[in-house]
Amino acid sequence: MITTIKVSDELRDRLKAQASRSGLTLGAHLARLADMADRADRFAALKQAIAVTSAEDAATFDAETQQWETTELADAANA
């Protein structure tokens, strides 16, 4: 489905110029911008989750991660 969005001529021209510089269609450029915004939102949520993680939970995570890494290295050595 194709839809029309209303933007100023100035914004349309900026977006088209950006798309052109990247060798993209305007639609592909808008999709790329939306993907970048989604990624930024995910990183912001991750940063917030890390900020509110207790020291105890962080230590548990680190210990479990170390255990998995050790297991993977041992498995690789036995292969």
C-alpha positions as CSV (number, residue, x, y, z in Angstrom):
1,M,0.0,0.0,0.0
2,I,1.3,3.5,-0.9
3,T,0.2,6.5,1.1
4,T,0.8,10.2,1.0
5,I,2.3,12.2,3.8
6,K,2.2,16.0,4.2
7,V,5.5,17.6,4.7
8,S,6.8,21.1,3.8
9,D,8.5,21.5,0.5
10,E,11.7,22.3,2.3
11,L,11.6,19.1,4.3
12,R,10.8,17.0,1.2
13,D,13.7,18.6,-0.7
14,R,16.1,17.9,2.2
15,L,14.9,14.2,2.4
16,K,15.2,13.8,-1.3
17,A,18.7,15.2,-1.3
18,Q,19.8,13.0,1.5
19,A,18.3,10.0,-0.3
20,S,20.0,10.9,-3.5
21,R,23.4,11.2,-1.8
22,S,23.0,7.7,-0.4
23,G,21.8,6.3,-3.7
24,L,18.4,5.5,-2.2
25,T,14.8,6.2,-3.2
26,L,12.9,8.5,-0.9
27,G,10.9,5.6,0.5
28,A,14.0,3.6,1.2
29,H,15.6,6.6,2.9
30,L,12.6,7.1,5.1
31,A,12.6,3.4,6.0
32,R,16.3,3.8,6.9
33,L,15.6,6.8,9.1
34,A,12.8,4.9,10.8
35,D,15.1,1.9,11.4
36,M,17.7,4.3,12.9
37,A,15.1,5.8,15.2
38,D,14.0,2.3,16.3
39,R,17.6,1.3,17.0
40,A,18.1,4.5,19.1
41,D,15.0,3.7,21.1
42,R,16.2,0.1,21.8
43,F,19.6,1.4,22.9
44,A,18.0,4.0,25.2
45,A,15.8,1.3,26.7
46,L,18.8,-0.9,27.2
47,K,20.7,2.0,28.8
48,Q,17.8,2.6,31.2
49,A,17.6,-1.1,32.1
50,I,21.3,-1.2,32.9
51,A,21.0,1.9,35.0
52,V,18.3,0.4,37.2
53,T,20.0,-3.0,37.5
54,S,21.0,-3.8,41.1
55,A,24.7,-4.5,41.8
56,E,23.6,-8.0,42.9
57,D,21.8,-8.7,39.7
58,A,24.7,-7.4,37.7
59,A,27.1,-9.7,39.6
60,T,24.8,-12.7,38.9
61,F,24.7,-11.8,35.2
62,D,28.5,-11.5,35.1
63,A,29.0,-14.8,36.8
64,E,26.6,-16.6,34.5
65,T,28.2,-15.0,31.5
66,Q,31.6,-16.1,32.6
67,Q,30.3,-19.6,33.2
68,W,28.9,-19.8,29.6
69,E,32.1,-18.4,28.1
70,T,34.1,-21.0,30.0
71,T,31.8,-23.8,28.8
72,E,32.0,-22.6,25.2
73,L,35.8,-22.5,25.4
74,A,36.0,-25.9,26.9
75,D,33.6,-27.3,24.3
76,A,35.8,-25.8,21.5
77,A,38.9,-27.3,23.0
78,N,37.3,-30.7,23.0
79,A,36.1,-30.5,19.4
